[in-house]
Amino acid sequence: MTAILKVDTIQDTAGNNIINESSNTITIGASGDTISIPSGATITNSGTANNFGGGKVLQVVQGSTSTQVAVTAGNSADTGLTAAITPSATSSKILVICTHGLFTKTAATTYCSLSLLRGSTGIYTIGNAFYSTSDGELRLPTVGISYLDSPSSTSSVTYKTAIVCPGGSSGTIYSQYQNQPSVIQLIEIGA
């Protein structure tokens, strides 16, 4: 025969509520209490875990492109690297990580900057760090961007990169040169 104990509240010897049930919600402990899980014990969640504090990875989105893009001096262009994410809360942060290969070889000074954009708004730029010199020296860096953004939105947010080659330089900068891939990752971090 199965024994059933029916109670709404369990108290400790001092009269403090340690387990309470009300309106289908079970409360364990009170504010300031510590709930300890012994070594070797396992907590299994088959439902939804809410309000466990910040720093949780909520979702990851990845995008890539291997389409070559060429940008000449005095011009700018999207690299074609883009990805979109829909944050689950306005308090979430988006960690953006992207990797580009940039290439140029020209007998003139050629330089550019690489910008990260949220929609059409620039939010981070690595400026004029990638160049070849007037003697035609080759630069083939793998350029990484890591940026923690706070879009404050639960609508779809698109991130992309762009190359800007200012006037005063010459030659051509390539992204995804000879179809080498560039990659972007968007990681939603719960507040």
Contact map, one row per residue, 1 for C-alpha under 8 A:
11100000000000000000000000000000000000000000000000000000000000000000000000000000000000000000000000000000000000000000000000000000000000000000000000000000000000000000000000000000000000000000000
11110000000000000000000000000000000000000000000000000000000000000000000000000000000000000000000000000000000000000000000000000000000000000000000000000000000000000000000000000000000000000000000
11111000000000000000000000000000000000000000000000000000000000000000000000000000000000000000000000000000000000000000000000000000000000000000000000000000000000000000000000000000000000000000000
01111100000000000000000000000000000000000000000000000000000000000000000000000000000000000000000000000000000000000000000000000000000000000000000000000000000000000000000000000000000000000000000
00111110000000000000000000000000000000000000000000000000000000000000000000000000000000000000000000000000000000000000000000000000000000000000000000000000000000000000000000000000000000000000000
00011111000000000000000000000000000000000000000000000000000000000000000000000000000000000000000000000000000000000000000000000000000000000000000000000000000000000000000000000000000000000000000
00001111110000000000000000000000000000000000000000000000000000000000000000000000000000000000000000000000000000000000000000000000000000000000000000000000000000000000000000000000000000000000000
00000111110000000001110000000000000000000000000000000000000000000000000000000000000000000000000000000000000000000000000000000000000000000000000000000000000000000000000000000000000000000000000
00000011111000001111100000000000000000000000000000000000000000000000000000000000000000000000000000000000000000000000000000000000000000000000000000000000000000000000000000000000000000000000000
00000011111100001111000000000000000000000000000000000000000000000000000000000000000000000000000000000000000000000000000000000000000000000000000000000000000000000000000000000000000000000000000
00000000111111111110000000000000000000000000000000000000000000000000000000000000000000000000000000000000000000000000000000000000000000000000000000000000000000000000000000000000000000000000000
00000000011111111100000000000000000000000000000000000000000000000000000000000000000000000000000000000000000000000000000000000000000000000000000000000000000000000000000000000000000000000000000
00000000001111110000000000000000000000000000000000000000000000000000000000000000000000000000000000000000000000000000000000000000000000000000000000000000000000000000000000000000000000000000000
00000000001111110000000000000000000000000000000000000000000000000000000000000000000000000000000000000000000000000000000000000000000000000000000000000000000000000000000000000000000000000000000
00000000001111111000000000000000000000000000000000000000000000000000000000000000000000000000000000000000000000000000000000000000000000000000000000000000000000000000000000000000000000000000000
00000000001111111100000000000000000000000000000000000000000000000000000000000000000000000000000000000000000000000000000000000000000000000000000000000000000000000000000000000000000000000000000
00000000111100111111000000001100000000000000000000000000000000000000000000000000000000000000000000000000000000000000000000000000000000000000000000000000000000000000000000000000000000000000000
00000000111100011111000000111100000000000000000000000000000000000000000000000000000000000000000000000000000000000000000000000000000000000000000000000000000000000000000000000000000000000000000
00000000111000001111100001111000000000000000000000000000000000000000000000000000000000000000000000000000000000000000000000000000000000000000000000000000000000000000000000000000000000000000000
00000001110000001111110001110000000000000000000000000000000000000000000000000000000000000000000000000000000000000000000000000000000000000000000000000000000000000000000000000000000000000000000
00000001100000000011111111100000000000000000000000000000000000000000000000000000000000000000000000000000000000000000000000000000000000000000000000000000000000000000000000000000000000000000000
00000001000000000001111111000000000000000000000000000000000000000000000000000000000000000000000000000000000000000000000000000000000000000000000000000000000000000000000000000000000000000000000
00000000000000000000111110000000000000000000000000000000000000000000000000000000000000000000000000000000000000000000000000000000000000000000000000000000000000000000000000000000000000000000000
00000000000000000000111111000000000000000000000000000000000000000000000000000000000000000000000000000000000000000000000000000000000000000000000000000000000000000000000000000000000000000000000
00000000000000000000111111100000000000000000000000000000000000000000000000000000000000000000000000000000000000000000000000000000000000000000000000000000000000000000000000000000000000000000000
00000000000000000011110111110000000000000000000000000000000000000000000000000000000000000000000000000000000000000000000000000000000000000000000000000000000000000000000000000000000000000000000
00000000000000000111100011111100000000000000000000000000000000000000000000000000000000000000000000000000000000000000000000000000000000000000000000000000000000000000000000000000000000000000000
00000000000000000111000001111100000000000000000000000000000000000000000000000000000000000000000000000000000000000000000000000000000000000000000000000000000000000000000000000000000000000000000
00000000000000001110000000111110111000000000000000000000000000000000000000000000000000000000000000000000000000000000000000000000000000000000000000000000000000000000000000000000000000000000000
00000000000000001100000000111111100000000000000000000000000000000000000000000000000000000000000000000000000000000000000000000000000000000000000000000000000000000000000000000000000000000000000
00000000000000000000000000001111100000000000000000000000000000000000000000000000000000000000000000000000000000000000000000000000000000000000000000000000000000000000000000000000000000000000000
00000000000000000000000000000111110000000000000000000000000000000000000000000000000000000000000000000000000000000000000000000000000000000000000000000000000000000000000000000000000000000000000
00000000000000000000000000001111111000000000000000000000000000000000000000000000000000000000000000000000000000000000000000000000000000000000000000000000000000000000000000000000000000000000000
00000000000000000000000000001001111100000000000000000000000000000000000000000000000000000000000000000000000000000000000000000000000000000000000000000000000000000000000000000000000000000000000
00000000000000000000000000001000111110000000000000000000000000000000000000000000000000000000000000000000000000000000000000000000000000000000000000000000000000000000000000000000000000000000000
00000000000000000000000000000000011111000000000000000000000000000000000000000000000000000000000000000000000000000000000000000000000000000000000000000000000000000000000000000000000000000000000
00000000000000000000000000000000001111101000000000000000000000000000000000000000000000000000000000000000000000000000000000000000000000000000000000000000000000000000000000000000000000000000000
00000000000000000000000000000000000111111000000000000000000000000000000000000000000000000000000000000000000000000000000000000000000000000000000000000000000000000000000000000000000000000000000
00000000000000000000000000000000000011111000000000000000000000000000000000000000000000000000000000000000000000000000000000000000000000000000000000000000000000000000000000000000000000000000000
00000000000000000000000000000000000001111100000000000000000000000000000000000000000000000000000000000000000000000000000000000000000000000000000000000000000000000000000000000000000000000000000
00000000000000000000000000000000000011111110000000000000000000000000000000000000000000000000000000000000000000000000000000000000000000000000000000000000000000000000000000000000000000000000000
00000000000000000000000000000000000000011111000000000000000000000000000000000000000000000000000000000000000000000000000000000000000000000000000000000000000000000000000000000000000000000000000
00000000000000000000000000000000000000001111100000000000000000000000000000000000000000000000000000000000000000000000000000000000000000000000000000000000000000000000000000000000000000000000000
00000000000000000000000000000000000000000111110000000000000000000000000000000000000000000000000000000000000000000000000000000000000000000000000000000000000000000000000000000000000000000000000
00000000000000000000000000000000000000000011111110000000000000000000000000000000000000000000000000000000000000000000000000000000000000000000000000000000000000000000000000000000000000000000000
00000000000000000000000000000000000000000001111100000000000000000000000000000000000000000000000000000000000000000000000000000000000000000000000000000000000000000000000000000000000000000000000
00000000000000000000000000000000000000000000111110000000000000000000000000000000000000000000000000000000000000000000000000000000000000000000000000000000000000000000000000000000000000000000000
00000000000000000000000000000000000000000000111111000000000000000000000000000000000000000000000000000000000000000000000000000000000000000000000000000000000000000000000000000000000000000000000
00000000000000000000000000000000000000000000101111110000000000000000000000000000000000000000000000000000000000000000000000000000000000000000000000000000000000000000000000000000000000000000000
00000000000000000000000000000000000000000000000111110000000000000000000000000000000000000000000000000000000000000000000000000000000000000000000000000000000000000000000000000000000000000000000
00000000000000000000000000000000000000000000000011111000000000000000000000000000000000000000000000000000000000000000000000000000000000000000000000000000000000000000000000000000000000000000000
00000000000000000000000000000000000000000000000011111100000000000000000000000000000000000000000000000000000000000000000000000000000000000000000000000000000000000000000000000000000000000000000
00000000000000000000000000000000000000000000000000111111000000000000000000000000000000000000000000000000000000000000000000000000000000000000000000000000000000000000000000000000000000000000001
00000000000000000000000000000000000000000000000000011111000000000000000000000000000000000000000000000000000000000000000000000000000000000000000000000000000000000000000000000000000000000000111
00000000000000000000000000000000000000000000000000001111100000000000000000000000000000000000000000000000000000000000000000000000000000000000000000000000000000000000000000000000000000000000111
00000000000000000000000000000000000000000000000000001111110000000000000000000000000000000000000000000000000000000000000000000000000000000000000000000000000000000000000000000000000000000000111
00000000000000000000000000000000000000000000000000000011111100000000000000000000000000000000000000000000000000000000000000000000000000000000000000000000000000000000000000000000000000000011110
00000000000000000000000000000000000000000000000000000001111100000000000000000000000000000000000000000000000000000000000000000000000000000000000000000000000000000000000000000000000000000011110
00000000000000000000000000000000000000000000000000000000111110000000000000000000000000000000000000000000000000000000000000000000000000000000000000000000000000000000000000000000000000000011100
00000000000000000000000000000000000000000000000000000000111111000000000000000000000000000000000000000000000000000000000000000000000000000000000000000000000000000000000000000000000000001111000
00000000000000000000000000000000000000000000000000000000001111100000000000000000001110000000000000000000000000000000000000000000000000000000000000000000000000000000000000000000000000001110000
00000000000000000000000000000000000000000000000000000000000111110000000000000000001000000000000000000000000000000000000000000000000000000000000000000000000000000000000000000000000000111100000
00000000000000000000000000000000000000000000000000000000000011111000000000000000111000000000000000000000000000000000000000000000000000000000000000000000000000000000000000000000000000111000000
00000000000000000000000000000000000000000000000000000000000001111100000000000000110000000000000000000000000000000000000000000000000000000000000000000000000000000000000000000000000011110000000
00000000000000000000000000000000000000000000000000000000000000111110000000000001100000000000000000000000000000000000000000000000000000000000000000000000000000000000000000000001000011100000000
00000000000000000000000000000000000000000000000000000000000000011111000000000000000000000000000000000000000000000000000000000000000000000000000000000000000000000000000000000001001111000000000
00000000000000000000000000000000000000000000000000000000000000001111100000000001000000000000000000000000000000000000000000000000000000000000000000000000000000000000000000000001001110000000000
00000000000000000000000000000000000000000000000000000000000000000111110000000000000000000000000000000000000000000000000000000000000000000000000000000000000000000000000000000111111100000000000
00000000000000000000000000000000000000000000000000000000000000000011111000001011000000000000000000000000000000000000000000000000000000000000000000000000000000000000000000000111100000000000000
00000000000000000000000000000000000000000000000000000000000000000001111100000000000000000000000000000000000000000000000000000000000000000000000000000000000000000000000000011110000000000000000
00000000000000000000000000000000000000000000000000000000000000000000111110111000000000000000000000000000000000000000000000000000000000000000000000000000000000000011100000011100000000000000000
00000000000000000000000000000000000000000000000000000000000000000000011111110000000000000000000000000000000000000000000000000000000000000000000000000000000000000000100001111000000000000000000
00000000000000000000000000000000000000000000000000000000000000000000001111100000000000000000000000000000000001000000000000000000000000000000000000000000000000000000111111110000000000000000000
00000000000000000000000000000000000000000000000000000000000000000000000111110000000000000000000000000000000000000000000000000000000000000000000000000000000000000001111110000000000000000000000
00000000000000000000000000000000000000000000000000000000000000000000001111111000000000000000000000000000000000000000000000000000000000000000000000000000000000000001111000000000000000000000000
00000000000000000000000000000000000000000000000000000000000000000000001101111100000000000000000000000000000000000000000000000000000000000000000000000000000000000111100000000000000000000000000
00000000000000000000000000000000000000000000000000000000000000000000101000111110000000000000000000000000000000000000000000000000000000000000000000000000000000000111000000000000000000000000000
00000000000000000000000000000000000000000000000000000000000000000000000000011111100000000000000000000000000000000000000000000000000000000000000000000000000000011110000000000000000000000000000
00000000000000000000000000000000000000000000000000000000000000000000100000001111100000000000000000000000000000000000000000000000000000000000000000000000000000011110000000000010000000000000000
00000000000000000000000000000000000000000000000000000000000000001010100000000111110000000000000000000000000000000000000000000000000000000000000000000000000000011100000000000000000000000000000
00000000000000000000000000000000000000000000000000000000000000111000000000000111111000000000000000000000000000000000000000000000000000000000000000000000000000011000000000000000000001110000000
00000000000000000000000000000000000000000000000000000000000000110000000000000001111100000000000000000000000000000000000000000000000000000000000000000000000001111000000000000000000000010000000
00000000000000000000000000000000000000000000000000000000000011100000000000000000111110000000000000000000000000000000000000000000000000000000000000000000000001110000000000000000000000011100000
00000000000000000000000000000000000000000000000000000000000010000000000000000000011111000000000000000000000000000000000000000000000000000000000000000000000111100000000000000000000000000100000
00000000000000000000000000000000000000000000000000000000000010000000000000000000001111100000000000000000000000000000000000000000000000000000000000000000000111000000000000000000000000000100000
00000000000000000000000000000000000000000000000000000000000000000000000000000000000111110000000000000000000000000000000000000000000000000000000000000000011110000000000000000000000000000000000
00000000000000000000000000000000000000000000000000000000000000000000000000000000000011111101000000000000000000000000000000000000000000000000000000000000111110000000000000000000000000000001000
00000000000000000000000000000000000000000000000000000000000000000000000000000000000001111101000000000000000000000000000000000000000000000000000000000000010000000000000000000000000000000000000
00000000000000000000000000000000000000000000000000000000000000000000000000000000000000111111000000000000000000000000000000000000000000000000000000000001110000000000000000000000000000000000010
00000000000000000000000000000000000000000000000000000000000000000000000000000000000000111111000000000000000000000000000000000000000000000000000000000011110000000000000000000000000000000000000
00000000000000000000000000000000000000000000000000000000000000000000000000000000000000001111100000000000000000000000000000000000000000000000000000000101100000000000000000000000000000000000011
00000000000000000000000000000000000000000000000000000000000000000000000000000000000000111111110000000000000000000000000000000000000000000000000000000111000000000000000000000000000000000001111
00000000000000000000000000000000000000000000000000000000000000000000000000000000000000000011111000000000000000000000000000000000000000000000000000011111000000000000000000000000000000000001111
00000000000000000000000000000000000000000000000000000000000000000000000000000000000000000001111100000000000000000000000000000000000000000000000000011110000000000000000000000000000000000111100
00000000000000000000000000000000000000000000000000000000000000000000000000000000000000000000111110000000000000000000000000000000000000000000000001111000000000000000000000000000000000001111100
00000000000000000000000000000000000000000000000000000000000000000000000000000000000000000000011111000000000000000000000000000000000000000000000011111000000000000000000000000000000000011110000
00000000000000000000000000000000000000000000000000000000000000000000000000000000000000000000001111100000000000000000000000000000000000000000000111100000000000000000000000000000000000011100000
00000000000000000000000000000000000000000000000000000000000000000000000000000000000000000000000111110000000000000000000000000000000000000000000111000000000000000000000000000000000001111000000
00000000000000000000000000000000000000000000000000000000000000000000000000000000000000000000000011111000000000000000000000000000000000000000011110000000000000000000000000000000000001110000000
00000000000000000000000000000000000000000000000000000000000000000000000000000000000000000000000001111100000000000000000000000000000000000000011100000000000000000000000000000011000011100000000
00000000000000000000000000000000000000000000000000000000000000000000000000000000000000000000000000111110000000000000000000000000000000000001111000000000000000000000000000000011100111000000000
00000000000000000000000000000000000000000000000000000000000000000000000000000000000000000000000000011111000000000000000000000000010000000011111000000000000000000000000000001111100000000000000
00000000000000000000000000000000000000000000000000000000000000000000000000000000000000000000000000001111100000000000000000000000000000000111100000000000000000000000000000001110100000000000000
00000000000000000000000000000000000000000000000000000000000000000000000000000000000000000000000000000111110001000000000000000000001100000111000000000000000000000000000000111100000000000000000
00000000000000000000000000000000000000000000000000000000000000000000000000000000000000000000000000000011111000000000000000000000000100011110000000000000000000000000000000010000000000000000000
00000000000000000000000000000000000000000000000000000000000000000000000000000000000000000000000000000001111111000000000000000000000111111100000000000000000000000000000000110000000000000000000
00000000000000000000000000000000000000000000000000000000000000000000000000000000000000000000000000000000111110000000000000000000000111111000000000000000000000000000000000000000000000000000000
00000000000000000000000000000000000000000000000000000000000000000000000000000000000000000000000000000000011111000000000000000000000111110000000000000000000000000000000011100000000000000000000
00000000000000000000000000000000000000000000000000000000000000000000000000000000000000000000000000000000011111100000000000000000001111010000000000000000000000000000000011100000000000000000000
00000000000000000000000000000000000000000000000000000000000000000000000010000000000000000000000000000001010111110000000000000000001110000000000000000000000000000000100011111000000000000000000
00000000000000000000000000000000000000000000000000000000000000000000000000000000000000000000000000000000000011111000000000000001111100000000000000000000000000000000110011001000000000000000000
00000000000000000000000000000000000000000000000000000000000000000000000000000000000000000000000000000000000001111100000000000011111000000000000000000000000000000011110000001000000000000000000
00000000000000000000000000000000000000000000000000000000000000000000000000000000000000000000000000000000000000111110000000001111110000000000000000000000000000000011100000000000000000000000000
00000000000000000000000000000000000000000000000000000000000000000000000000000000000000000000000000000000000000011111000000001110000000000000000000000000000000001111000000000000000000000000000
00000000000000000000000000000000000000000000000000000000000000000000000000000000000000000000000000000000000000001111100001111100000000000000000000000000000000001111000000000000000000000000000
00000000000000000000000000000000000000000000000000000000000000000000000000000000000000000000000000000000000000000111110001111000000000000000000010000000000000111100000000000000000000000000000
00000000000000000000000000000000000000000000000000000000000000000000000000000000000000000000000000000000000000000011111111110000000000000000000000000000000000111100000000000000000000000000000
00000000000000000000000000000000000000000000000000000000000000000000000000000000000000000000000000000000000000000001111111100000000000000000000000000000000011110000000000000000000000000000000
00000000000000000000000000000000000000000000000000000000000000000000000000000000000000000000000000000000000000000000111110000000000000000000000000000000000011110000000000000000000000000000000
00000000000000000000000000000000000000000000000000000000000000000000000000000000000000000000000000000000000000000000111111000000000000000000000000000000000000000000000000000000000000000000000
00000000000000000000000000000000000000000000000000000000000000000000000000000000000000000000000000000000000000000000111111100000000000000000000000000000000000000000000000000000000000000000000
00000000000000000000000000000000000000000000000000000000000000000000000000000000000000000000000000000000000000000011110111111000000000000000000000000000000000000000000000000000000000000000000
00000000000000000000000000000000000000000000000000000000000000000000000000000000000000000000000000000000000000000011110011111000000000000000000000000000000000000000000000000000000000000000000
00000000000000000000000000000000000000000000000000000000000000000000000000000000000000000000000000000000000000000011100001111100000000000000000000100000000000000000000000000000000000000000000
00000000000000000000000000000000000000000000000000000000000000000000000000000000000000000000000000000000000000001111000001111110000000000000000000000000000000000000000000000000000000000000000
00000000000000000000000000000000000000000000000000000000000000000000000000000000000000000000000000000000000000001110000000011111100000000000000000000000000000000000000000000000000000000000000
00000000000000000000000000000000000000000000000000000000000000000000000000000000000000000000000000000000000000011100000000001111100000000000000000000000000000000000000000000000000000000000000
00000000000000000000000000000000000000000000000000000000000000000000000000000000000000000000000000000000000000111000000000000111111000000000000000000000000000000000000000000000000000000000000
00000000000000000000000000000000000000000000000000000000000000000000000000000000000000000000000000000000000000111000000000000111111000000000000000000000000000000000000000000000000000000000000
00000000000000000000000000000000000000000000000000000000000000000000000000000000000000000000000000000100000000111000000000000001111100000010100000000000000000000000000000000000000000000000000
00000000000000000000000000000000000000000000000000000000000000000000000000000000000000000000000000000001000011110000000000000001111110000010000000000000000000000000000000000000000000000000000
00000000000000000000000000000000000000000000000000000000000000000000000000000000000000000000000000000001111111100000000000000000011111011110000000000000000000000000000000000000000000000000000
00000000000000000000000000000000000000000000000000000000000000000000000000000000000000000000000000000000011111000000000000000000001111111100000000000000000000000000000000000000000000000000000
00000000000000000000000000000000000000000000000000000000000000000000000000000000000000000000000000000000011110000000000000000000000111111000000000000000000000000000000000000000000000000000000
00000000000000000000000000000000000000000000000000000000000000000000000000000000000000000000000000000000011100000000000000000000000011111000000000000000000000000000000000000000000000000000000
00000000000000000000000000000000000000000000000000000000000000000000000000000000000000000000000000000000111110000000000000000000000111111100000000000000000000000000000000000000000000000000000
00000000000000000000000000000000000000000000000000000000000000000000000000000000000000000000000000000000111000000000000000000000000111111110000000000000000000000000000000000000000000000000000
00000000000000000000000000000000000000000000000000000000000000000000000000000000000000000000000000000011110000000000000000000000000110011111000000000000000000000000000000000000000000000000000
00000000000000000000000000000000000000000000000000000000000000000000000000000000000000000000000000000111100000000000000000000000011100001111100000000000000000000000000000000000000000000000000
00000000000000000000000000000000000000000000000000000000000000000000000000000000000000000000000000001111000000000000000000000000000000000111110000000000000000000000000000000000000000000000000
00000000000000000000000000000000000000000000000000000000000000000000000000000000000000000000000000001110000000000000000000000000010000000011111000000000000000000000000000000000000000000000000
00000000000000000000000000000000000000000000000000000000000000000000000000000000000000000000000000111100000000000000000000000000000000000001111100000000000000000000000000000000000000000000000
00000000000000000000000000000000000000000000000000000000000000000000000000000000000000000000000000111100000000000000000000000000000000000000111110000000000000000000000000000000000000000000000
00000000000000000000000000000000000000000000000000000000000000000000000000000000000000000000000011110000000000000000000000000000000000000000011111000000000000000000000000000000000000000000000
00000000000000000000000000000000000000000000000000000000000000000000000000000000000000000000000111100000000000000001000000000000000000000000001111100000000000000000000000000000000000000000000
00000000000000000000000000000000000000000000000000000000000000000000000000000000000000000000001111000000000000000000000000000000000000000000000111110000000000000000000000000000000000000000000
00000000000000000000000000000000000000000000000000000000000000000000000000000000000000000000001110000000000000000000000000010000000000000000000011111000000000000000000000000000000000000000000
00000000000000000000000000000000000000000000000000000000000000000000000000000000000000000000111100000000000000000000000000000000000000000000000001111100000000000000000000000000000000000000000
00000000000000000000000000000000000000000000000000000000000000000000000000000000000000000000111100000000000000000000000000000000000000000000000000111110000000000000000000000000000000000000000
00000000000000000000000000000000000000000000000000000000000000000000000000000000000000000011110000000000000000000000000000000000000000000000000000011111000000000000000000000000000000000000000
00000000000000000000000000000000000000000000000000000000000000000000000000000000000000000101110000000000000000000000000000000000000000000000000000001111100010000000000000000000000000000000000
00000000000000000000000000000000000000000000000000000000000000000000000000000000000000001111100000000000000000000000000000000000000000000000000000000111110000000000000000000000000000000000000
00000000000000000000000000000000000000000000000000000000000000000000000000000000000000101110000000000000000000000000000000000000000000000000000000000011111110000000000000000000000000000000000
00000000000000000000000000000000000000000000000000000000000000000000000000000000000001111100000000000000000000000000000000000000000000000000000000000001111100000000000000000000000000000000000
00000000000000000000000000000000000000000000000000000000000000000000000000000000000001100000000000000000000000000000000000000000000000000000000000000000111110000000000000000000000000000000000
00000000000000000000000000000000000000000000000000000000000000000000000000000000000111100000000000000000000000000000000000000000000000000000000000000000111111000000000000000000000000000000000
00000000000000000000000000000000000000000000000000000000000000000000000000000000000111100000000000000000000000000000011000000000000000000000000000000010101111100000000000000000000000000000000
00000000000000000000000000000000000000000000000000000000000000000000000000000000011110000000000000000000000000000000011000000000000000000000000000000000000111110000000000000000000000000000000
00000000000000000000000000000000000000000000000000000000000000000000000000000000011100000000000000000000000000000001111000000000000000000000000000000000000011111000000000000000000000000000000
00000000000000000000000000000000000000000000000000000000000000000000000000000111111000000000000000000000000000000001111000000000000000000000000000000000000001111100000000000000000000000000000
00000000000000000000000000000000000000000000000000000000000000000000000000000111110000000000000000000000000000000111100000000000000000000000000000000000000000111110000000000000000000000000000
00000000000000000000000000000000000000000000000000000000000000000000000000011111000000000000000000000000000000000111100000000000000000000000000000000000000000011111000000000000000000000000000
00000000000000000000000000000000000000000000000000000000000000000000001000011110000000000000000000000000000000011110000000000000000000000000000000000000000000001111100000000000000000000000000
00000000000000000000000000000000000000000000000000000000000000000000001001111000000000000000000000000000000000011110000000000000000000000000000000000000000000000111110000000000000000000000000
00000000000000000000000000000000000000000000000000000000000000000000001111110000000000000000000000000000000001111000000000000000000000000000000000000000000000000011111010001000000000000000000
00000000000000000000000000000000000000000000000000000000000000000000000011100000000000000000000000000000000000110000000000000000000000000000000000000000000000000001111110000000000000000000000
00000000000000000000000000000000000000000000000000000000000000000000000011100000000000000000000000000000000000000000000000000000000000000000000000000000000000000000111111000000000000000000000
00000000000000000000000000000000000000000000000000000000000000000000000011000000000000000000000000000000000000000000000000000000000000000000000000000000000000000000011111000000000000000000000
00000000000000000000000000000000000000000000000000000000000000000000000011000000000000000000000000000000000111100000000000000000000000000000000000000000000000000000111111100000000000000000000
00000000000000000000000000000000000000000000000000000000000000000000000110000000000000000000000000000000000111100000000000000000000000000000000000000000000000000000001111110000000000000000000
00000000000000000000000000000000000000000000000000000000000000000000000110000000000000000000000000000001010111000000000000000000000000000000000000000000000000000000000011111000000000000000000
00000000000000000000000000000000000000000000000000000000000000000000011110000000000000000000000000000001110001000000000000000000000000000000000000000000000000000000000001111100000000000000000
00000000000000000000000000000000000000000000000000000000000000000000011100000000000000000000000000000111000001110000000000000000000000000000000000000000000000000000100000111110000000000000000
00000000000000000000000000000000000000000000000000000000000000000001111000000000000000000000000000000111000000000000000000000000000000000000000000000000000000000000000000011111100000000000000
00000000000000000000000000000000000000000000000000000000000000000001110000000010000000000000000000011110000000000000000000000000000000000000000000000000000000000000000000001111100000000000000
00000000000000000000000000000000000000000000000000000000000000001111100000000000000000000000000000011100000000000000000000000000000000000000000000000000000000000000000000000111111111000000000
00000000000000000000000000000000000000000000000000000000000000000001100000000000000000000000000000001110000000000000000000000000000000000000000000000000000000000000000000000111111100000000000
00000000000000000000000000000000000000000000000000000000000000000001000000000000000000000000000000000000000000000000000000000000000000000000000000000000000000000000000000000001111100000000000
00000000000000000000000000000000000000000000000000000000000000000111000000000000000000000000000000000000000000000000000000000000000000000000000000000000000000000000000000000001111110000000000
00000000000000000000000000000000000000000000000000000000000000000111000000000000000000000000000000001000000000000000000000000000000000000000000000000000000000000000000000000001111111000000000
00000000000000000000000000000000000000000000000000000000000000011110000000000000000000000000000000011000000000000000000000000000000000000000000000000000000000000000000000000001001111100000000
00000000000000000000000000000000000000000000000000000000000000011100000000000000100000000000000001111000000000000000000000000000000000000000000000000000000000000000000000000001000111110000000
00000000000000000000000000000000000000000000000000000000000001111000000000000000100000000000000001110000000000000000000000000000000000000000000000000000000000000000000000000000000011111000000
00000000000000000000000000000000000000000000000000000000000001110000000000000000111000000000000111100000000000000000000000000000000000000000000000000000000000000000000000000000000001111100000
00000000000000000000000000000000000000000000000000000000000111100000000000000000001000000000001111000000000000000000000000000000000000000000000000000000000000000000000000000000000000111110000
00000000000000000000000000000000000000000000000000000000000111000000000000000000001110000000011110000000000000000000000000000000000000000000000000000000000000000000000000000000000000011111000
00000000000000000000000000000000000000000000000000000000111110000000000000000000000000000000011100000000000000000000000000000000000000000000000000000000000000000000000000000000000000001111100
00000000000000000000000000000000000000000000000000000000111100000000000000000000000000100001111000000000000000000000000000000000000000000000000000000000000000000000000000000000000000000111110
00000000000000000000000000000000000000000000000000000111111000000000000000000000000000000001111000000000000000000000000000000000000000000000000000000000000000000000000000000000000000000011111
00000000000000000000000000000000000000000000000000000111110000000000000000000000000000001011100000000000000000000000000000000000000000000000000000000000000000000000000000000000000000000001111
00000000000000000000000000000000000000000000000000001111000000000000000000000000000000000011100000000000000000000000000000000000000000000000000000000000000000000000000000000000000000000000111
